[in-house]
Amino acid sequence: MRIVLFQPEIPPNTGNIARLCAATNTPLHLIEPLGFKLDDKHLKRAGLDYWPSVRLTVHHDWTAFAAAYPTARIVLTSARGGVPHTRFRFTEDDAIVLGPESRGLPDYLFQLHEARVRIPVLPAVRSLNLSTAAGILLYEALRQTGGVERLP
């Protein structure tokens, strides 16, 4: 299981997700370009002192990530399309991909990959906060694959 942030824009969201990944021993992958520098004080503050426990990899672009993990199932997230997260069947080798806060994932990724998941929300709400969505999806994926039981 891994969390992939495609061109994240907001440092505190990425920091919160890094903390989530540290808490669950889940690798975190960032796909450039990033909307911030990795030494950003807001990014570091949101991740607190857990950064040494984050298994972080930064990839130059999507092609570099895909080449590094050719057998991973790519699970794209969308605010409006895909299977609700509680009905989606996660696997241990999934790469859960979340898009940039302002625009979501690009269309070309949806043309390349079929697995899509969404978190149901009321129509009046455009989307959830990125770090909230990552937490919901990761814990559901870990629950389904037995990863939650492996946590202390």
N, C-alpha and C positions, 0 to 999 in steps of 0.2 A: 504494500500500500504506500502511496506517496501523494503529497499535495503539490500541485503545480500552479504557480501564479503566472499567468501570461501578461507580461508588460504591466505589472502593478503600478499604481499611481500615488497612493496615499501611504506615507510611511507608518503611521500608527496602525493601520489595518495589517500591513505586512508584519509589523512587530508583534501584534496580537496573534497572528497566525503562526509565527515562529514560536511563540510561547506554547501554543496548542501543540505544535509538532514536538517540542521538547517534552511536554507532559505525556505524550503518547509514543515517543520514540519513532515518530513518523518522519521520513525524509521530506525536506522542503526544497522544491526546485523553483528558481526564479528565471523567467525568460526575459531577456533584454529586448528593447531598452526599458530601463526602470525609470519611473517618474521621480526618482530621488537617488541620492548616493548612499551606499551601504554604511557610511559613517554618520548618517543623519541622526541628530540627537533625538528626534521624535521616534524614529525607528528603534534606536537603542533603548529609549525609555519604555516603549510599549513592550519590548521583549525582556525588560528588566535584566536580571543577572543570569538569565537562562541561555543566553547566546552560546556559551561554550557547549551546551548540551544539544544544540540544534545541528542536525545533519544537513547542512546547507550546501546546495550546488547552484551556481549561476551559469546559465547557458546563453551563448551569444544570440541565438535565435531559435525558432521552433525546429528548424532542420537539425540543429546540433542536439537538441533534447531528444527528438525522435530517433536520431542515429544512435544515441547512447542507450536507449531503452527500446529496441526494436520489438521485443516480445510483450511489452506492457500493453494492457488494454487501455486505450485512451477513453476516459469518461468525461465528456464535455458537459458543462453546466449551462443552463439557460433559465432566465426568469420566467419564460412563457412556454418553452417547448421541452418535450422529453417526458420520461416516466417519473411520476412522483417518487421521491426518495425512499419512501416506505415500501414501494412496490418494486423498485429497481433491485436487481440481484447483483450485489457487489462481489468481487473476487479479490483474493489476496494480492494479486499482481496489478491491480488497477492503479491508474494515474488519474486522480481527480483534478480536472483542469478548470480553474476559475479565471474569468477574464478581467480586464481593467474596469475599474469602478465606473468610469464615465460612459463606456460604450459596450462593454461585454466582449465576448469572443468574436473574432472576425468570421465572416461567412465561409472563407476557404477552409477553415478547420472543420466546419459542419459538413462540407463536401467530402472531406477526407476520412472522417470518423463517424460511425453510426451510433455508438453508445451515448445516450443523452439522458441527463437526469435534471429534475427541477424540484424546488421546494415550493409546495403550494402556498400561495398567499392570496388575500382578497384582491379583486381587480383594482381597487383604489390605491393599492400600494405597488409602486413600480418594481421594487426589488428590496431584498434584505441587505444589510451591511455585509461587506465581503467577509469580514472575520466571523460574523455570526453564521453566515452561510457555510463557511469552511468547517466550523465546529459542528453544525448540524449534520453535514454530509459525512465528515470523518467519523464521528461517533456512531452514526448509523452503519457505515461500512465496517467499522471495527466490531460492532455488535453482531452483524451478520456473519462475519468471518471468524468469530471467536477471539478477536484481538482484545476486546474489553476484558475478558476473563484472564488474559495474560498480564494485565496491569496489576500492580500491587494493591 
